[in-house]
Amino acid sequence: MGTFRAVRIDKTETGQTAKLVDFDESELMDGDVTVRVEWSTVNYKDGLAVSGKAPVVRRFPMIPGIDFVGMVESSTHPEWKPGDRVILNGWGVGETHLGAYAEKARVKGNWLVPLPSGMSAHDAMAIGTAGYTAMLAVMALEGHGLTPMSGPVVVTGAAGGLGSVASAILSQRGFQVTASTGRPQEAEYLKSLGANEIIDRKELAGPAKPLGKERWAGGIDTVGSTTLANVLSMTRYGGAVAACGLAGGMDLPTSVAPFILRGVSLLGIDSVMRPMADRRTAWTRLDDELDRGKLAAMTSDIGLAETIEAGRNIVAGHVRGRLAVRVG
């Protein structure tokens, strides 16, 4: 047993602290697979964890980081052997189970999926949970029956990590994408990802009408609250909206009108406890369908020591696209 570098969150009477420390391997939690972590990423939930802006962390001390890619170091799980490259997303890692901002992680083998053969470890975390969730949202919309022929789709919080990947995937699939953002200076960036129209998030702010003008066949919402309420009110008859974020709040001030008068469907997207079959499908599709040039354009790399500041910045809305974290 030895030590390794890790970001550790502690809680005291005066509040929460996060710092880079030497962590003792003997203090890792139970699991049947030990992974040498190579890359992680900064998602919005990671930002909430390191900043303490929301009660994401439910045990202390905690190593944050909800996803990683790395190489199996040791395993008693029948599916994994030393040298295998694996991805983890969710399952309470970084919340209730010691997480990814560390050079080593010990987890359950049933939580892991194989790194796709055509994907580098860096690209896997450039995608990360945000991109994996975006693909789950696209899969849900397509499962509802939406096609490019159905009409345009809207993506809210489009300049963020999830929104960026969602915009790129939908464009690649042939959809006409309307990107909603509070950062008008990112218009050219969003167009480079494939957005056809850029709208100011103010168009989706304020109290929603029970029914607004029908504008979109569907959407992917990362914001929640009044933004989601407005998107629902403006969704065309028979359309669907995939909800996968709450940056604007957990409330939903809407009425039943879009659902019973226009037959709109609200599709909730959970990525944390998602069944393994969906996870494997999502990662296979990301390997096949996500344009690597667009992924590179939306991604910046940082080191493990920079995750704390990056987490605070992502919650403040100052991060564009994706952040990949070099761990090992």
C-alpha positions as CSV (number, residue, x, y, z in Angstrom):
1,M,0.0,0.0,0.0
2,G,1.2,3.5,-0.8
3,T,-0.1,7.0,-1.3
4,F,-1.3,8.8,-4.4
5,R,-2.4,12.3,-5.3
6,A,-6.1,13.1,-4.9
7,V,-8.5,16.0,-4.3
8,R,-10.1,15.6,-0.9
9,I,-13.2,17.4,0.4
10,D,-13.5,17.7,4.2
11,K,-16.3,19.2,6.2
12,T,-15.7,21.1,9.5
13,E,-17.9,23.2,11.7
14,T,-16.8,26.3,9.7
15,G,-17.7,24.7,6.3
16,Q,-16.3,22.6,3.5
17,T,-12.8,22.6,2.2
18,A,-11.3,21.1,-0.9
19,K,-7.5,20.6,-1.5
20,L,-5.0,18.4,-3.3
21,V,-3.5,15.9,-0.9
22,D,-1.5,12.6,-0.6
23,F,-4.2,10.0,-0.1
24,D,-3.4,6.6,1.5
25,E,-4.4,3.7,-0.6
26,S,-5.6,1.8,2.5
27,E,-8.4,4.3,2.9
28,L,-10.0,3.5,-0.5
29,M,-13.5,2.0,-0.2
30,D,-14.6,-1.5,-0.9
31,G,-14.7,-2.7,-4.5
32,D,-13.6,-5.6,-6.7
33,V,-11.7,-3.6,-9.3
34,T,-8.8,-1.1,-8.7
35,V,-8.2,1.3,-11.5
36,R,-5.2,3.6,-12.2
37,V,-7.1,6.7,-13.3
38,E,-5.8,8.4,-16.5
39,W,-8.3,11.1,-17.2
40,S,-11.4,12.6,-15.6
41,T,-13.4,15.7,-16.4
42,V,-15.3,18.6,-14.8
43,N,-19.1,18.3,-15.0
44,Y,-21.6,20.7,-13.5
45,K,-22.2,18.2,-10.6
46,D,-18.5,18.1,-9.9
47,G,-18.6,21.9,-9.6
48,L,-21.4,21.7,-7.1
49,A,-19.4,19.2,-5.1
50,V,-16.1,21.1,-4.9
51,S,-17.8,24.4,-4.3
52,G,-20.3,23.2,-1.8
53,K,-23.1,25.0,-3.6
54,A,-25.4,22.0,-3.3
55,P,-25.3,18.9,-1.0
56,V,-23.9,16.6,-3.7
57,V,-21.3,15.1,-1.3
58,R,-23.0,12.9,1.2
59,R,-20.0,11.5,3.1
60,F,-16.7,13.0,4.3
61,P,-13.9,13.0,3.6
62,M,-14.7,12.6,-0.1
63,I,-12.7,12.4,-3.3
64,P,-14.9,14.2,-5.9
65,G,-15.2,13.4,-9.5
66,I,-18.1,11.5,-11.0
67,D,-16.4,9.8,-13.9
68,F,-13.1,8.5,-15.1
69,V,-11.3,6.4,-17.7
70,G,-8.3,4.3,-16.7
71,M,-6.5,1.0,-16.7
72,V,-7.4,-1.9,-14.5
73,E,-4.6,-2.5,-12.0
74,S,-6.2,-5.4,-10.1
75,S,-9.5,-7.2,-10.3
76,T,-11.4,-10.1,-8.7
77,H,-14.4,-9.3,-11.0
78,P,-14.9,-12.0,-13.7
79,E,-15.3,-9.4,-16.5
80,W,-12.2,-7.4,-15.9
81,K,-8.5,-8.2,-15.9
82,P,-5.3,-6.1,-15.4
83,G,-4.6,-4.0,-18.4
84,D,-8.3,-3.5,-19.5
85,R,-9.3,0.1,-20.3
86,V,-12.5,1.1,-18.6
87,I,-14.9,4.0,-18.2
88,L,-17.1,4.8,-15.2
89,N,-20.0,7.3,-15.1
90,G,-22.1,7.9,-12.0
91,W,-23.2,5.1,-9.6
92,G,-22.7,7.6,-6.7
93,V,-19.0,7.9,-7.3
94,G,-17.8,11.3,-6.1
95,E,-21.0,11.6,-4.0
96,T,-21.2,8.5,-1.7
97,H,-18.2,6.5,-3.0
98,L,-14.7,7.9,-3.3
99,G,-14.4,9.4,-6.8
100,A,-12.3,10.2,-9.8
101,Y,-10.1,13.1,-8.9
102,A,-7.4,10.7,-7.7
103,E,-4.6,8.6,-9.3
104,K,-6.4,5.5,-8.1
105,A,-10.0,4.4,-7.6
106,R,-11.5,1.2,-6.2
107,V,-15.0,0.5,-7.5
108,K,-17.4,-2.3,-8.4
109,G,-16.8,-4.0,-11.6
110,N,-20.5,-3.9,-12.4
111,W,-20.2,-0.1,-12.7
112,L,-17.7,-0.2,-15.5
113,V,-18.0,-0.2,-19.3
114,P,-15.2,-0.9,-21.8
115,L,-13.4,2.0,-23.5
116,P,-14.6,1.7,-27.1
117,S,-11.8,0.5,-29.4
118,G,-11.9,3.6,-31.6
119,M,-11.8,6.1,-28.7
120,S,-8.8,7.4,-26.9
121,A,-8.8,7.8,-23.1
122,H,-8.6,11.6,-23.5
123,D,-11.6,11.7,-25.8
124,A,-13.6,9.5,-23.5
125,M,-13.3,12.2,-20.8
126,A,-13.6,15.0,-23.2
127,I,-17.0,13.5,-23.7
128,G,-17.4,12.5,-20.0
129,T,-20.7,12.2,-18.2
130,A,-22.0,15.4,-19.8
131,G,-21.5,14.0,-23.3
132,Y,-22.8,10.5,-22.3
133,T,-25.9,12.2,-20.9
134,A,-26.3,14.2,-24.1
135,M,-26.3,10.9,-26.0
136,L,-28.9,9.4,-23.7
137,A,-31.1,12.4,-24.3
138,V,-30.7,12.1,-28.1
139,M,-31.6,8.4,-27.8
140,A,-34.7,9.2,-25.8
141,L,-35.9,11.8,-28.4
142,E,-35.3,9.3,-31.2
143,G,-37.0,6.6,-29.2
144,H,-40.0,8.9,-29.0
145,G,-40.0,9.0,-32.8
146,L,-38.3,12.3,-33.5
147,T,-36.4,12.5,-36.8
148,P,-34.9,15.5,-38.7
149,M,-38.1,15.5,-40.7
150,S,-40.1,16.3,-37.5
151,G,-38.7,19.8,-37.4
152,P,-36.2,21.9,-35.5
153,V,-35.0,21.0,-32.0
154,V,-33.8,23.4,-29.3
155,V,-30.9,22.9,-26.9
156,T,-30.8,25.1,-23.8
157,G,-27.5,25.9,-22.0
158,A,-26.0,25.2,-25.4
159,A,-22.5,26.6,-24.6
160,G,-22.1,24.3,-21.6
161,G,-20.6,20.8,-21.8
162,L,-23.8,18.8,-22.2
163,G,-25.3,21.4,-24.5
164,S,-22.2,21.5,-26.7
165,V,-22.1,17.8,-27.2
166,A,-25.9,17.6,-27.7
167,S,-25.7,20.3,-30.3
168,A,-22.9,18.5,-32.1
169,I,-24.7,15.1,-32.1
170,L,-28.0,16.4,-33.2
171,S,-26.4,18.3,-36.0
172,Q,-24.5,15.2,-37.1
173,R,-27.8,13.3,-37.1
174,G,-29.3,15.9,-39.5
175,F,-31.4,17.9,-37.1
176,Q,-31.9,21.6,-37.4
177,V,-30.6,22.9,-34.1
178,T,-31.6,26.0,-32.2
179,A,-29.0,26.8,-29.5
180,S,-30.2,28.9,-26.5
181,T,-27.4,30.6,-24.6
182,G,-26.9,33.4,-22.2
183,R,-23.5,34.0,-23.8
184,P,-24.1,35.7,-27.1
185,Q,-20.3,35.9,-27.6
186,E,-20.3,32.1,-28.2
187,A,-22.5,32.3,-31.3
188,E,-19.7,31.4,-33.7
189,Y,-18.6,28.6,-31.4
190,L,-22.1,27.2,-31.4
191,K,-22.4,27.5,-35.2
192,S,-19.1,25.6,-35.5
193,L,-20.7,22.7,-33.6
194,G,-23.6,22.7,-36.1
195,A,-26.2,25.0,-34.6
196,N,-28.4,26.6,-37.3
197,E,-29.9,29.3,-35.1
198,I,-28.7,31.1,-31.9
199,I,-31.3,32.6,-29.5
200,D,-30.7,34.5,-26.3
201,R,-31.8,32.6,-23.2
202,K,-34.0,35.6,-22.3
203,E,-36.4,34.4,-24.9
204,L,-37.1,31.4,-22.6
205,A,-37.0,33.3,-19.3
206,G,-39.8,34.6,-17.2
207,P,-43.2,33.1,-16.5
208,A,-44.3,30.6,-19.2
209,K,-47.6,30.8,-20.9
210,P,-49.7,27.7,-20.6
211,L,-49.3,27.4,-24.4
212,G,-46.9,29.5,-26.5
213,K,-46.2,29.6,-30.2
214,E,-45.2,26.2,-31.5
215,R,-41.6,26.5,-32.4
216,W,-39.8,23.2,-32.0
217,A,-40.5,19.5,-32.5
218,G,-38.4,18.7,-29.4
219,G,-35.6,19.8,-27.3
220,I,-32.8,18.9,-24.8
221,D,-33.0,21.1,-21.7
222,T,-30.1,21.4,-19.3
223,V,-31.5,24.3,-17.3
224,G,-34.8,23.4,-15.7
225,S,-37.2,25.8,-14.0
226,T,-38.8,28.6,-16.1
227,T,-36.5,27.7,-19.1
228,L,-37.9,24.2,-19.3
229,A,-41.5,25.5,-18.7
230,N,-41.1,27.9,-21.7
231,V,-39.6,25.2,-23.9
232,L,-42.6,22.9,-23.1
233,S,-45.1,25.6,-23.9
234,M,-43.4,26.2,-27.3
235,T,-43.1,22.5,-28.3
236,R,-45.1,21.4,-31.3
237,Y,-48.0,18.9,-31.1
238,G,-46.7,15.4,-30.3
239,G,-43.2,16.6,-29.6
240,A,-40.9,15.7,-26.7
241,V,-38.4,17.4,-24.5
242,A,-35.6,15.5,-22.7
243,A,-34.8,17.1,-19.4
244,C,-31.3,16.4,-18.0
245,G,-30.1,19.5,-16.0
246,L,-31.1,21.9,-13.3
247,A,-28.7,24.7,-13.6
248,G,-31.6,27.2,-13.4
249,G,-33.4,25.4,-10.5
250,M,-35.3,22.2,-9.7
251,D,-38.7,23.8,-9.9
252,L,-41.0,23.5,-12.9
253,P,-43.5,26.3,-13.0
254,T,-45.7,25.0,-15.8
255,S,-49.3,23.7,-16.4
256,V,-50.7,20.5,-17.8
257,A,-51.6,22.3,-21.0
258,P,-48.6,21.2,-23.1
259,F,-49.2,17.6,-22.1
260,I,-52.9,17.3,-22.5
261,L,-53.6,19.8,-25.3
262,R,-50.6,19.2,-27.5
263,G,-49.6,15.7,-26.4
264,V,-46.1,16.9,-25.5
265,S,-43.9,14.4,-23.6
266,L,-41.4,15.3,-20.9
267,L,-38.6,12.7,-20.9
268,G,-36.5,12.5,-17.8
269,I,-32.9,11.6,-18.4
270,D,-31.0,9.9,-15.5
271,S,-27.4,9.0,-16.2
272,V,-26.3,8.0,-12.7
273,M,-28.1,4.6,-12.3
274,R,-28.7,3.9,-15.9
275,P,-29.0,0.2,-16.9
276,M,-25.8,-1.2,-18.4
277,A,-27.3,-1.9,-21.8
278,D,-28.1,1.8,-22.3
279,R,-24.6,2.8,-21.2
280,R,-22.9,0.5,-23.7
281,T,-25.2,1.6,-26.5
282,A,-24.6,5.3,-25.6
283,W,-20.8,4.8,-25.6
284,T,-20.8,2.8,-28.8
285,R,-22.8,5.5,-30.5
286,L,-20.6,8.3,-29.2
287,D,-17.6,6.4,-30.7
288,D,-19.3,6.1,-34.0
289,E,-21.2,9.4,-34.3
290,L,-19.5,12.2,-32.4
291,D,-17.3,14.2,-34.8
292,R,-13.8,14.2,-33.2
293,G,-13.0,17.6,-34.7
294,K,-16.0,19.2,-33.0
295,L,-15.1,17.4,-29.8
296,A,-11.6,18.8,-29.9
297,A,-12.9,22.3,-30.6
298,M,-15.1,22.2,-27.5
299,T,-12.5,20.7,-25.1
300,S,-9.7,22.2,-23.0
301,D,-7.3,20.2,-20.9
302,I,-6.4,20.9,-17.2
303,G,-4.4,19.2,-14.5
304,L,-5.7,17.6,-11.3
305,A,-4.6,20.6,-9.2
306,E,-6.8,22.9,-11.3
307,T,-10.1,21.0,-10.8
308,I,-11.1,22.9,-7.7
309,E,-11.0,26.3,-9.4
310,A,-12.6,24.8,-12.5
311,G,-15.4,23.4,-10.5
312,R,-16.2,26.8,-9.0
313,N,-16.0,28.4,-12.5
314,I,-18.4,25.9,-14.1
315,V,-21.0,26.6,-11.5
316,A,-20.6,30.3,-12.1
317,G,-21.2,29.8,-15.8
318,H,-17.7,30.7,-16.9
319,V,-16.8,27.4,-18.6
320,R,-17.4,26.8,-22.3
321,G,-17.7,23.3,-23.6
322,R,-15.8,20.5,-21.9
323,L,-12.8,20.3,-19.6
324,A,-10.7,17.1,-19.6
325,V,-8.6,16.5,-16.5
326,R,-5.2,14.8,-16.8
327,V,-4.9,12.6,-13.7
328,G,-2.2,10.0,-14.3
